[in-house]
Amino acid sequence: MAARMEWTEWHLTPRGWERGSTRVQGRGNNWTDEPEDRAMSFVYKEVETSSAPGVQRSVEETWRPRDKELKPAPLSNSTEELLERYGACPESL
């Protein structure tokens, strides 16, 4: 069983990476709505257990539009263009 499990959702938008819902040990979940113009979403997670030394970190893609294109007016950026501009998902809570 996890002694500590915390996570943060990250959403890639035309404005860059935006923090979404979070879980903080001892404070519970803080739910927020996803941005309507998101191109993709990830969850960054940190887990500590009594059976494994140190903090286990992971990043998982959780959502991407089916057409793989983001076209909010007046912008027109593909997911790949946004990743090139803003880089990979932040690895922070």
Residue pairs with C-beta under 8 A, 6 or more apart in sequence:
1 49
1 50
2 47
2 48
2 49
3 48
3 49
3 50
4 25
4 46
4 47
4 48
5 23
5 25
5 45
5 46
5 47
5 48
6 22
6 23
6 24
6 25
6 45
6 46
6 93
7 22
7 23
7 43
7 44
7 45
7 46
7 93
8 19
8 20
8 21
8 22
8 23
8 43
8 44
8 92
8 93
9 19
9 20
9 21
9 22
9 32
9 34
9 41
9 42
9 43
9 62
10 17
10 18
10 19
10 20
10 41
10 42
10 43
10 44
10 89
10 90
11 17
11 18
11 20
11 34
11 35
11 38
11 40
11 41
12 18
12 38
12 39
12 40
12 41
12 42
12 79
12 82
12 83
12 86
12 89
13 35
13 37
13 38
13 39
13 82
14 37
14 39
14 70
14 72
14 75
14 77
14 82
16 85
16 86
17 86
17 89
17 90
18 35
18 38
20 32
20 34
20 41
21 29
21 30
21 31
21 32
22 29
22 30
22 93
23 29
23 30
24 30
24 93
34 41
34 63
36 72
37 70
37 72
37 75
38 63
38 70
39 64
39 65
39 70
39 77
39 78
39 79
39 82
40 61
40 63
40 64
40 65
40 79
41 61
41 62
41 63
41 64
42 59
42 60
42 61
42 62
42 89
43 59
43 60
43 62
44 57
44 58
44 59
44 89
44 90
44 91
44 92
44 93
45 57
45 58
45 59
45 60
46 55
46 56
46 57
46 93
47 55
47 56
47 58
48 54
48 55
48 56
49 56
57 91
59 88
59 89
59 91
64 79
65 79
68 78
68 79
69 78
69 79
70 76
70 77
70 78
70 79
70 82
71 77
77 85
